């Protein structure tokens, strides 16, 4: 996996995705692995550590803002800077994916609200979601169980299309316009990452609704394979939609050859 920015000249011969992380040792996990396997260079920036964000995505195929332990409502300078920066992919109509904190920043940018439940209920562990009709119209096999690690949720911004819902936090995934996407849950965790989160986040397992660490690891054995398969298709849909749609059209044509007549 490649890290850091590459020269402008190099971008003419390849593809790169802007990856925004929020801690010194954070990793893009499986998102990074899958994007790299599809030929993308990862231009990794860490704004809390002083990294700048580009004024344009002209040399990038898109951007991903990942999660972090902070809130999208925190007063830190980098939180506001990142939230404001989202205007760049929206204005240039470049593919953008926000994951957990990144999705909440997108919501705040679009005029929505981010906050916790009044009863303090959290989602930390594995929880069911349900794809909406909008999502089921996509050629993706949406997961029924996903991994969560959050104390806040978000409202659905005006003009956004809800893609997945759940009981405790009803807005789990959405699309805004053609190219901006947000998901509350975490499909990016590798096995090593989940073990680290379970150890470092164990103090949060006493919160209302949180699951114990053993349930995190057991749930991974049950539900992670489908979640990973969904993530692969979801990333292709976002960052290489033309190829994604063409591949699925060819599959349908092979299954139902009479449709092409």
Secondary structure, 3 states (H helix, E strand, C coil): CCCCCCCHHHHCCCEEEEEECCCCCCCCHHHHHHHHHCCEEEEEECHHHCCCCCCCCCCCCEEEECCCCCCCCCCCHHHHHHHHHCHHHHHHCCEEEEECHHHHHHHHHCCCCEECCCCCCCEEEEEECEECHHHHCCCCCCCCEEEEEECCEECCCCCCEEEEECCCCCCCEEEECCCEEEECCECCCCHHHHHHHHHHCHHHHHCCCCCCHHHHHHHHHHHHHHHHHHHHHHHHHHHCHHHHHHHHHHHHHHHCHHHHC
